[in-house]
Amino acid sequence: MAILPNELAIVGPLSEIAFGCLAQEGYTWSIVRAYEISTSPAPGAVDTNATQTMINSAAAGLPVDAYMVICRNSDAASQIDALFGGIDNSLFDYIWIKVEPNTTPGCSWSGYTAADSCAFLNSAISQAQNYKAAHKIGIFSTPNIWNQFFGTSCNIGGGQTKLWYADYTTDGQVDSTTSYNDFVSFGGWSAPDLKQVGGNVTITPLCGHSTWHAYIDQLYWQAPPV
């Protein structure tokens, strides 16, 4: 039997009914966008749909994590504080910080030294530890993105910080294989905790309704060996 994606990352809003339908499709966990970067207000703000979307996910039986897209050209700690100041900490378990190319003016990771960007990300993680246990903080990135922005000397992994990664094929598509066999160590991580296996996927129909749908990123979680 094929192994299917079992987690989802989502930008709200999404109703409790829709989450229940996704649970019927085999999804068991959700990661909700909690903080988005923007030019107004700059550098970003709490996603106004996040709180209710988290409540809806939990009510449908899907535990909740949160993710944030962080702006490189602004104070890291202040953005972490803004997230936790705007969303009840008890609504989600892990916080994931996405490190990826960004075209929002003033928020790109380009133009900084690897050492400065490593210090920036360490500052964000350190500040997040004021709100969450160290093992409940994670990073999203890929080997190529990481090496582009941080080089090979920034070893954030290797401690308790978790890793959600993606592997992009030569045509720019995310690898959809539900295994970690393609993982290549980077950033100090010798093994991942999550893998993205689908981006901007439309799930339809939901609960048999042809007009119901959800746009999600599909993720895969593999239990570690005993």
Backbone torsions as a table, in degrees:
resi	resn	phi	psi	omega
1	MET	NA	138.5	-179.2
2	ALA	-66.3	143.1	174.1
3	ILE	-87.3	126.4	-174.4
4	LEU	-103.7	157.3	171.5
5	PRO	-57.0	143.4	-175.7
6	ASN	-126.5	0.5	174.8
7	GLU	-132.0	163.4	179.5
8	LEU	-141.0	144.2	172.1
9	ALA	-110.2	136.9	-170.4
10	ILE	-144.9	146.8	168.2
11	VAL	-102.1	118.6	-176.9
12	GLY	-69.8	175.5	8.1
13	PRO	-87.0	154.0	172.4
14	LEU	-145.8	135.0	-173.3
15	SER	-79.9	164.6	175.5
16	GLU	-60.9	-39.5	179.3
17	ILE	-61.2	-44.6	-179.6
18	ALA	-63.6	-40.7	176.6
19	PHE	-63.2	-38.7	177.0
20	GLY	-61.3	-38.3	177.4
21	CYS	-66.1	-41.8	177.9
22	LEU	-64.3	-35.0	175.3
23	ALA	-61.9	-38.7	177.5
24	GLN	-65.6	-25.8	178.0
25	GLU	-80.5	-4.5	176.5
26	GLY	107.1	1.5	178.3
27	TYR	-79.9	138.6	-171.6
28	THR	-121.5	-4.5	-174.5
29	TRP	-156.5	149.2	176.4
30	SER	-128.9	148.5	173.1
31	ILE	-121.5	113.5	-171.9
32	VAL	-102.1	135.2	176.4
33	ARG	-65.2	125.1	-176.6
34	ALA	-108.5	-24.5	-176.0
35	TYR	-143.3	130.4	-179.8
36	GLU	-124.9	143.9	177.9
37	ILE	-87.6	152.6	-177.8
38	SER	-161.6	169.6	175.0
39	THR	-90.9	-17.3	178.8
40	SER	-148.2	104.1	-1.2
41	PRO	-79.0	146.7	175.7
42	ALA	-91.4	144.1	1.7
43	PRO	-87.2	-2.4	-178.5
44	GLY	163.7	-172.7	-177.4
45	ALA	-161.9	166.4	174.0
46	VAL	-60.9	136.8	175.6
47	ASP	-67.3	120.1	-175.0
48	THR	-67.4	-16.1	177.9
49	ASN	-90.9	-8.0	-169.0
50	ALA	-64.3	-48.2	-174.5
51	THR	-58.5	-51.3	-178.2
52	GLN	-67.1	-36.0	177.9
53	THR	-63.4	-40.1	176.7
54	MET	-64.2	-43.4	178.2
55	ILE	-60.2	-42.9	-179.5
56	ASN	-65.2	-40.7	179.1
57	SER	-62.2	-48.6	-179.4
58	ALA	-62.6	-39.3	-179.2
59	ALA	-64.8	-28.1	178.8
60	ALA	-86.9	0.8	176.1
61	GLY	95.3	6.9	178.5
62	LEU	-101.3	113.9	175.2
63	PRO	-57.5	159.7	-169.0
64	VAL	-126.9	134.1	163.4
65	ASP	-113.1	172.9	177.0
66	ALA	-128.1	150.3	171.7
67	TYR	-130.6	155.7	178.3
68	MET	-133.4	145.2	171.1
69	VAL	-101.6	116.3	-171.1
70	ILE	-99.0	144.6	-179.5
71	CYS	-91.9	122.6	-175.2
72	ARG	-68.2	-31.5	-173.4
73	ASN	-92.8	35.2	177.6
74	SER	-148.6	162.1	-176.3
75	ASP	-61.3	125.2	-176.5
76	ALA	-63.9	-46.9	-176.4
77	ALA	-62.9	-38.3	-179.2
78	SER	-64.6	-35.7	178.7
79	GLN	-70.1	-38.9	175.4
80	ILE	-62.1	-45.1	179.2
81	ASP	-61.3	-39.1	179.9
82	ALA	-63.1	-41.2	179.1
83	LEU	-61.9	-53.9	-175.7
84	PHE	-72.5	-20.8	175.2
85	GLY	-77.9	-17.6	-176.8
86	GLY	-105.9	-11.4	-178.2
87	ILE	-134.2	134.0	179.2
88	ASP	-60.2	120.8	-178.3
89	ASN	-55.8	-30.0	-175.6
90	SER	-75.0	-9.8	-177.4
91	LEU	-79.1	-15.7	-178.1
92	PHE	-142.4	158.6	-174.4
93	ASP	-95.0	-70.3	-179.5
94	TYR	-95.4	153.1	170.1
95	ILE	-116.0	127.9	-179.2
96	TRP	-113.0	130.0	179.3
97	ILE	-104.5	119.9	-176.3
98	LYS	-87.3	127.2	174.9
99	VAL	-114.6	106.8	-177.8
100	GLU	-156.1	161.4	178.7
101	PRO	-55.4	141.4	-176.3
102	ASN	-137.9	131.7	-178.0
103	THR	-102.1	-0.2	177.4
104	THR	-64.0	127.3	-177.7
105	PRO	-51.9	128.3	178.4
106	GLY	85.4	-3.2	-174.7
107	CYS	-116.0	2.8	-178.1
108	SER	-68.9	148.8	175.4
109	TRP	-82.5	-9.6	-178.2
110	SER	-73.4	152.2	175.3
111	GLY	90.6	2.8	178.8
112	TYR	-114.2	153.8	175.0
113	THR	-73.2	155.8	178.8
114	ALA	-60.1	-39.8	-178.7
115	ALA	-65.0	-41.4	179.6
116	ASP	-66.0	-41.0	179.7
117	SER	-68.1	-34.7	176.7
118	CYS	-64.4	-42.2	178.4
119	ALA	-64.9	-38.1	177.9
120	PHE	-60.5	-47.7	-177.9
121	LEU	-68.5	-37.6	175.9
122	ASN	-62.9	-35.1	177.2
123	SER	-64.4	-42.0	178.6
124	ALA	-62.6	-44.2	-179.5
125	ILE	-64.9	-43.2	179.8
126	SER	-61.3	-41.4	179.6
127	GLN	-68.4	-37.5	178.9
128	ALA	-63.1	-27.0	179.4
129	GLN	-70.3	-10.1	171.9
130	ASN	-75.1	-13.6	-176.5
131	TYR	-120.1	-30.5	-177.6
132	LYS	-129.6	150.7	174.1
133	ALA	-61.3	150.8	-174.7
134	ALA	-55.6	-36.6	-176.9
135	HIS	-78.3	-1.0	178.8
136	LYS	-109.1	25.0	176.3
137	ILE	-121.5	132.3	-177.4
138	GLY	-137.1	165.3	179.8
139	ILE	-121.9	139.7	167.5
140	PHE	-104.1	129.7	173.5
141	SER	-166.8	-177.7	174.9
142	THR	-131.5	161.2	179.1
143	PRO	-56.4	-44.4	-177.4
144	ASN	-66.5	-44.2	179.0
145	ILE	-63.4	-43.8	-178.4
146	TRP	-60.3	-48.8	-177.9
147	ASN	-66.2	-31.1	178.3
148	GLN	-65.8	-42.7	-174.2
149	PHE	-95.4	-28.6	-172.2
150	PHE	-119.7	-8.5	-176.4
151	GLY	69.4	-156.1	-175.7
152	THR	-109.1	3.7	-175.6
153	SER	-105.0	-5.3	-178.3
154	CYS	-91.6	99.0	-174.9
155	ASN	-105.5	80.7	178.3
156	ILE	-76.8	-33.1	175.5
157	GLY	-72.1	-178.1	-179.7
158	GLY	91.6	-16.0	173.0
159	GLY	-104.8	-129.3	-178.2
160	GLN	-101.2	-7.8	-177.4
161	THR	-66.9	129.0	-177.1
162	LYS	-81.6	165.6	-180.0
163	LEU	-131.3	127.8	169.1
164	TRP	-113.9	120.4	-174.7
165	TYR	-125.8	168.8	172.2
166	ALA	-136.5	153.2	175.8
167	ASP	-122.6	114.9	-177.7
168	TYR	-94.9	136.8	178.5
169	THR	-77.5	174.6	-176.2
170	THR	-64.4	-22.0	178.3
171	ASP	-93.9	11.4	174.8
172	GLY	86.1	5.4	179.4
173	GLN	-92.0	147.7	179.2
174	VAL	-73.4	136.6	179.3
175	ASP	-67.1	128.3	-173.0
176	SER	-98.1	8.0	-178.6
177	THR	-70.0	124.8	-178.4
178	THR	-86.1	68.0	173.5
179	SER	-159.0	168.3	177.0
180	TYR	-100.2	15.2	-174.1
181	ASN	-64.0	-21.9	-178.4
182	ASP	-90.5	-0.1	-174.0
183	PHE	-69.6	134.2	175.3
184	VAL	-119.2	128.2	-177.0
185	SER	-58.5	137.4	175.1
186	PHE	-158.7	158.4	174.8
187	GLY	61.4	14.5	-178.0
188	GLY	95.4	-6.7	178.5
189	TRP	-87.0	127.2	176.1
190	SER	-95.9	-12.8	178.4
191	ALA	-154.9	150.3	179.7
192	PRO	-92.7	172.4	174.9
193	ASP	-115.6	-25.5	177.6
194	LEU	-144.6	151.8	174.3
195	LYS	-131.3	132.9	173.5
196	GLN	-83.4	127.2	-176.5
197	VAL	-121.5	2.5	177.1
198	GLY	-164.2	136.2	179.9
199	GLY	-121.9	136.4	179.1
200	ASN	52.7	47.3	-178.7
201	VAL	-86.9	135.6	175.2
202	THR	-94.7	119.3	176.0
203	ILE	-98.4	112.1	179.8
204	THR	-155.9	143.6	-3.0
205	PRO	-78.5	161.9	173.5
206	LEU	-105.0	131.6	179.7
207	CYS	51.9	33.1	176.7
208	GLY	80.6	-0.6	-180.0
209	HIS	-91.7	116.0	-174.0
210	SER	-65.6	-21.7	-178.8
211	THR	-96.4	-2.0	178.3
212	TRP	-92.8	136.8	179.3
213	HIS	-154.8	165.0	176.0
214	ALA	-141.9	139.3	175.6
215	TYR	-100.7	120.2	-174.8
216	ILE	-139.8	163.1	163.1
217	ASP	-99.5	130.9	-178.4
218	GLN	-91.2	136.3	-178.4
219	LEU	-126.0	159.0	179.6
220	TYR	-129.2	131.2	176.5
221	TRP	-118.3	130.6	-179.8
222	GLN	-117.7	125.2	179.9
223	ALA	-60.7	135.1	179.2
224	PRO	-67.1	154.3	178.7
225	PRO	-63.9	144.0	179.5
226	VAL	-76.2	NA	NA
